[in-house]
Amino acid sequence: MLHILGMGACHPSTVVDNQFLEELDIGTNAQWIEEKIGIKTRVTTLTLDYIKTTRNQDPRMAHEVASMSATDLGVKAAEIALKNAGLTAQQVGMVIVNCCTPRDTIPGEAVRTAERIGCPGVAFDVYTACPAFALHIDFLRNYNESKLPEFVLCISTAVMTQHVNYNDRSDGAIWGDGAAAWIVSAAHKGKLEILDSMYTADPSRCEAVVVDSYKHFRQDGRAVRDFSVRQTVRLVKALEAQYPIDWSRDIFIGHQANRTMLEQITNNREIPATNHWHNVTYLGNQAGAGAPASLCAHWDKIQTDQHIVVAVVGAGLSWGSILMRGTDVL
């Protein structure tokens, strides 16, 4: 059985609040943003002056002026995860990275990250975008455990704000930047054991969400929102039918797309607010980093035998779930 031994997360320090977006005069206001998507602030690797003066009309410039790259964020998250797991980089035998906003395509993000951290093992990219947490866990669960190295480092990182058109009132209000990392092992028991996972996709809908390397992010917003809510509910229901989920004590973590979507899902499944862990309200949609970063932030609150249900959806269109249980490991 796979276990998660430690986690880490990293986010930039520059905050984009709703009042700033209102002052861009792009047809939105702070009250509308909070009521529509439930996001109060989001974080960015860009400067507010750059956003205000250029609206990021040429995303190629964003890479040049950004305070951090996706690699920088991923490296920092990984270093925190290693420290929290009580490991050194030299003990890691495999590095897997999800990054939908790489600055360069070759070498791969995992190789670049492993070099920065000092990990000697094999490194390769496995990426999808927002459902990365489920993809990485399910990918590793399909390995023969005897073939896995002792410790595997997984990372999801993205600098989505560097691909946002800040003349678009919707996209500018959604996205934030961030990274999360988690240490997986089949050889050592950790604070979380993995009971179940799945990941799949519908390639016929691949144009619904696009992150263009040289242009702006674009999506069919209404269709993706409706799909995301319905599919997440299906994922949760499937786990409820197979396992003794008790929402009076168990935890739900969804894809951190926006707060109002998450509330639709928790209302449908009657999940109390206290058992819904999220970070989108103040960090924005961090693509594949959002869900694991939420879990990382609540790491010390995990209880023995408590189930944690993760259901994530996104580009592909793709979706997946993870069911974890807290152990007695401190």
C-alpha positions as CSV (number, residue, x, y, z in Angstrom):
1,M,0.0,0.0,0.0
2,L,1.2,3.5,-0.8
3,H,1.6,6.1,1.9
4,I,2.1,9.9,1.9
5,L,4.9,10.8,4.3
6,G,5.0,14.6,4.0
7,M,3.9,17.5,2.0
8,G,4.9,21.0,1.1
9,A,3.5,24.0,-0.7
10,C,4.8,27.4,-2.0
11,H,2.9,30.5,-3.2
12,P,4.1,33.9,-4.3
13,S,3.7,36.9,-2.1
14,T,2.0,39.4,-4.4
15,V,-1.8,39.5,-3.8
16,V,-4.3,40.6,-6.4
17,D,-7.5,41.6,-4.5
18,N,-10.9,42.2,-6.0
19,Q,-10.6,45.9,-5.6
20,F,-7.5,45.9,-7.8
21,L,-9.4,44.1,-10.6
22,E,-12.3,46.5,-10.3
23,E,-9.9,49.4,-10.7
24,L,-8.6,47.9,-14.0
25,D,-12.0,49.0,-15.4
26,I,-12.7,45.8,-17.4
27,G,-16.4,45.5,-16.6
28,T,-16.3,43.9,-13.2
29,N,-16.5,44.9,-9.6
30,A,-15.4,43.5,-6.3
31,Q,-18.8,42.5,-5.1
32,W,-19.7,40.7,-8.4
33,I,-16.4,38.7,-8.2
34,E,-17.0,37.5,-4.7
35,E,-20.7,36.7,-5.3
36,K,-20.0,34.9,-8.6
37,I,-17.0,32.8,-7.9
38,G,-16.3,33.3,-4.2
39,I,-12.7,34.4,-4.5
40,K,-11.5,37.3,-2.5
41,T,-7.8,37.4,-3.4
42,R,-5.4,35.4,-5.5
43,V,-1.6,35.3,-5.6
44,T,0.7,36.0,-8.6
45,T,4.3,35.9,-9.6
46,L,3.7,39.1,-11.6
47,T,3.9,42.6,-10.2
48,L,0.7,44.7,-9.8
49,D,2.3,47.5,-11.8
50,Y,3.0,45.1,-14.7
51,I,-0.6,43.8,-14.7
52,K,-2.0,47.4,-14.4
53,T,0.1,48.9,-17.2
54,T,0.3,46.0,-19.7
55,R,-2.8,43.8,-18.8
56,N,-0.3,41.0,-19.8
57,Q,-1.2,41.4,-23.5
58,D,2.0,39.6,-24.5
59,P,2.4,36.6,-22.2
60,R,5.9,36.1,-23.4
61,M,6.9,39.2,-21.5
62,A,5.4,37.7,-18.3
63,H,8.1,35.1,-18.1
64,E,10.8,37.8,-18.2
65,V,9.4,40.0,-15.5
66,A,8.0,37.4,-13.1
67,S,9.4,37.1,-9.6
68,M,9.4,33.3,-9.8
69,S,9.1,30.6,-12.4
70,A,7.0,27.4,-12.1
71,T,10.3,25.6,-11.4
72,D,11.2,28.0,-8.6
73,L,7.8,27.4,-6.9
74,G,8.1,23.6,-7.4
75,V,11.6,23.5,-6.0
76,K,10.6,25.4,-2.9
77,A,7.5,23.2,-2.3
78,A,9.6,20.1,-2.7
79,E,12.2,21.3,-0.2
80,I,9.4,21.9,2.3
81,A,8.0,18.4,1.7
82,L,11.3,16.8,2.1
83,K,11.9,18.6,5.4
84,N,8.4,17.7,6.7
85,A,9.0,14.1,5.8
86,G,12.4,14.1,7.5
87,L,14.2,13.2,4.3
88,T,17.1,14.5,2.2
89,A,17.0,14.9,-1.5
90,Q,19.6,12.2,-1.9
91,Q,17.2,9.6,-0.5
92,V,14.6,10.3,-3.3
93,G,14.8,7.7,-6.1
94,M,12.1,9.1,-8.4
95,V,10.9,12.6,-9.2
96,I,7.6,13.1,-11.0
97,V,6.4,16.6,-12.0
98,N,3.1,18.1,-13.3
99,C,3.6,21.5,-14.9
100,C,1.2,23.0,-17.5
101,T,3.1,26.3,-17.7
102,P,6.8,25.3,-18.2
103,R,9.2,28.1,-19.2
104,D,11.1,25.6,-21.4
105,T,10.1,22.2,-22.8
106,I,13.5,20.6,-22.8
107,P,14.9,19.5,-20.4
108,G,11.7,18.4,-18.8
109,E,10.4,20.1,-15.6
110,A,11.1,17.0,-13.5
111,V,14.7,16.8,-14.6
112,R,15.2,20.5,-14.1
113,T,13.7,20.3,-10.6
114,A,15.7,17.3,-9.6
115,E,18.9,19.0,-10.6
116,R,18.0,22.1,-8.6
117,I,17.2,20.0,-5.5
118,G,20.0,17.5,-5.9
119,C,17.9,14.3,-6.4
120,P,20.0,11.6,-8.0
121,G,17.2,9.3,-9.1
122,V,15.1,9.0,-12.3
123,A,13.0,12.1,-13.1
124,F,10.2,12.5,-15.7
125,D,7.1,14.6,-16.3
126,V,3.6,13.2,-15.9
127,Y,1.2,16.0,-16.4
128,T,-2.4,16.8,-17.1
129,A,-3.1,20.2,-15.3
130,C,-5.7,20.4,-12.6
131,P,-6.3,16.7,-11.7
132,A,-2.5,16.1,-11.2
133,F,-2.8,14.9,-7.6
134,A,-5.1,12.0,-8.6
135,L,-3.0,11.3,-11.8
136,H,0.3,11.0,-9.9
137,I,-1.2,8.8,-7.1
138,D,-3.0,6.5,-9.6
139,F,0.0,6.3,-11.8
140,L,2.2,5.1,-8.9
141,R,-0.5,2.7,-7.7
142,N,-0.4,1.0,-11.1
143,Y,3.3,0.2,-10.5
144,N,4.5,-3.1,-9.1
145,E,5.4,-1.8,-5.6
146,S,8.6,-3.8,-5.6
147,K,9.8,-1.8,-8.6
148,L,9.3,1.5,-6.9
149,P,12.2,3.3,-5.2
150,E,12.0,3.8,-1.5
151,F,10.8,7.4,-1.8
152,V,9.1,9.2,-4.7
153,L,8.8,12.9,-4.9
154,C,5.7,14.3,-6.7
155,I,5.2,17.9,-7.6
156,S,2.5,20.0,-9.2
157,T,3.4,23.6,-10.1
158,A,1.9,26.3,-12.3
159,V,2.2,30.0,-13.0
160,M,-1.2,30.5,-14.5
161,T,-1.3,34.3,-14.0
162,Q,1.5,34.5,-16.5
163,H,-1.0,33.3,-19.2
164,V,-4.0,35.4,-18.2
165,N,-5.4,38.2,-20.3
166,Y,-6.1,40.9,-17.7
167,N,-8.6,42.5,-20.1
168,D,-10.8,39.5,-19.5
169,R,-12.9,40.1,-16.4
170,S,-13.4,36.3,-15.8
171,D,-9.9,34.9,-16.3
172,G,-8.2,37.6,-14.3
173,A,-10.5,36.9,-11.3
174,I,-9.9,33.1,-11.3
175,W,-6.2,32.3,-11.5
176,G,-3.4,32.3,-8.9
177,D,0.1,30.7,-9.0
178,G,1.4,28.0,-6.7
179,A,3.1,24.6,-6.2
180,A,2.6,21.6,-4.0
181,A,4.7,18.5,-3.4
182,W,4.2,15.2,-1.7
183,I,6.4,12.3,-0.7
184,V,5.1,8.8,-1.6
185,S,6.4,5.5,-0.4
186,A,5.3,1.8,-0.5
187,A,8.2,0.8,1.8
188,H,7.4,3.1,4.7
189,K,4.3,3.9,6.6
190,G,3.2,7.6,6.5
191,K,0.5,9.8,8.0
192,L,-1.8,9.0,5.1
193,E,-2.4,5.6,3.5
194,I,-3.9,5.4,0.0
195,L,-7.0,3.2,-0.1
196,D,-8.3,4.1,-3.6
197,S,-7.5,6.1,-6.7
198,M,-8.6,6.6,-10.3
199,Y,-7.9,8.9,-13.2
200,T,-9.3,9.1,-16.7
201,A,-10.1,11.5,-19.5
202,D,-12.3,12.3,-22.4
203,P,-10.0,13.4,-25.2
204,S,-12.9,14.4,-27.5
205,R,-13.2,17.5,-25.2
206,C,-9.6,18.5,-25.3
207,E,-10.3,22.0,-26.7
208,A,-12.5,22.9,-23.7
209,V,-9.5,24.2,-21.7
210,V,-6.3,25.4,-23.4
211,V,-3.1,26.9,-21.9
212,D,-1.2,28.2,-25.0
213,S,2.5,28.5,-24.5
214,Y,2.7,31.8,-26.4
215,K,-0.8,33.2,-26.0
216,H,-3.5,33.4,-23.3
217,F,-5.4,30.8,-21.4
218,R,-8.8,30.1,-22.8
219,Q,-11.8,27.9,-21.9
220,D,-15.5,27.3,-22.5
221,G,-16.2,28.6,-19.0
222,R,-19.9,27.7,-18.6
223,A,-19.5,24.2,-20.1
224,V,-16.4,23.5,-18.0
225,R,-18.1,24.7,-14.8
226,D,-21.2,22.5,-15.3
227,F,-19.0,19.5,-16.2
228,S,-16.8,20.0,-13.2
229,V,-19.6,20.1,-10.7
230,R,-21.4,17.1,-12.1
231,Q,-18.3,15.0,-12.5
232,T,-17.0,15.8,-9.0
233,V,-20.4,14.8,-7.5
234,R,-20.2,11.5,-9.4
235,L,-16.6,10.9,-8.1
236,V,-17.7,11.5,-4.5
237,K,-20.8,9.3,-4.9
238,A,-18.8,6.5,-6.3
239,L,-16.5,6.5,-3.2
240,E,-19.5,6.9,-0.9
241,A,-21.0,3.7,-2.4
242,Q,-17.9,1.7,-1.9
243,Y,-16.5,2.9,1.4
244,P,-18.0,3.9,4.8
245,I,-17.6,7.6,4.3
246,D,-19.0,9.6,7.3
247,W,-19.2,13.3,6.6
248,S,-19.6,14.1,10.3
249,R,-15.9,13.3,10.6
250,D,-14.4,12.7,7.1
251,I,-12.9,15.4,4.9
252,F,-13.6,16.5,1.3
253,I,-11.1,18.4,-0.9
254,G,-12.1,19.4,-4.4
255,H,-10.3,21.0,-7.3
256,Q,-9.8,24.6,-6.3
257,A,-11.5,26.2,-9.3
258,N,-13.7,28.6,-7.4
259,R,-15.6,28.7,-4.1
260,T,-19.1,28.8,-5.4
261,M,-18.6,25.6,-7.5
262,L,-17.2,23.9,-4.4
263,E,-20.2,24.9,-2.4
264,Q,-22.5,23.4,-5.0
265,I,-20.7,20.1,-4.6
266,T,-20.7,20.1,-0.8
267,N,-24.3,21.1,-0.6
268,N,-25.2,18.3,-2.9
269,R,-23.4,15.7,-0.8
270,E,-24.4,17.4,2.5
271,I,-20.8,17.9,3.6
272,P,-20.5,20.3,6.5
273,A,-18.3,23.4,6.0
274,T,-16.0,22.3,8.8
275,N,-15.1,19.2,6.9
276,H,-14.5,20.9,3.6
277,W,-10.8,21.9,3.3
278,H,-10.1,24.5,0.6
279,N,-7.8,27.5,-0.2
280,V,-9.2,29.0,-3.3
281,T,-10.9,31.9,-1.5
282,Y,-7.5,33.6,-0.8
283,L,-5.1,31.9,-3.3
284,G,-7.2,31.6,-6.4
285,N,-7.2,28.6,-8.8
286,Q,-3.7,27.1,-8.7
287,A,-4.4,24.4,-11.3
288,G,-3.0,21.1,-10.1
289,A,-1.4,22.5,-7.0
290,G,-4.7,23.7,-5.4
291,A,-6.0,20.4,-3.9
292,P,-2.7,19.1,-2.6
293,A,-1.8,22.5,-1.2
294,S,-5.1,22.5,0.7
295,L,-4.3,19.1,2.2
296,C,-0.8,20.3,3.1
297,A,-2.2,23.3,4.9
298,H,-4.3,21.0,7.1
299,W,-1.7,18.3,7.6
300,D,-1.6,18.7,11.4
301,K,-5.4,18.3,11.6
302,I,-5.5,14.8,10.1
303,Q,-7.0,12.3,12.5
304,T,-6.3,8.6,12.8
305,D,-8.8,6.5,10.7
306,Q,-10.2,9.7,9.2
307,H,-11.1,9.4,5.5
308,I,-10.0,12.2,3.1
309,V,-11.8,12.3,-0.2
310,V,-10.1,14.2,-3.0
311,A,-12.0,14.7,-6.3
312,V,-10.4,16.8,-9.0
313,V,-11.3,17.7,-12.6
314,G,-9.8,19.8,-15.3
315,A,-8.2,20.1,-18.7
316,G,-8.3,17.1,-21.0
317,L,-11.1,17.0,-20.1
318,S,-9.8,14.8,-17.3
319,W,-10.8,13.8,-13.8
320,G,-9.8,11.6,-10.9
321,S,-10.2,10.8,-7.2
322,I,-8.1,9.7,-4.2
323,L,-9.4,8.1,-1.0
324,M,-6.9,8.3,1.9
325,R,-7.1,7.4,5.5
326,G,-5.2,8.9,8.5
327,T,-2.8,6.6,10.3
328,D,-1.3,6.7,13.8
329,V,2.1,7.9,12.4
330,L,2.9,11.3,13.9
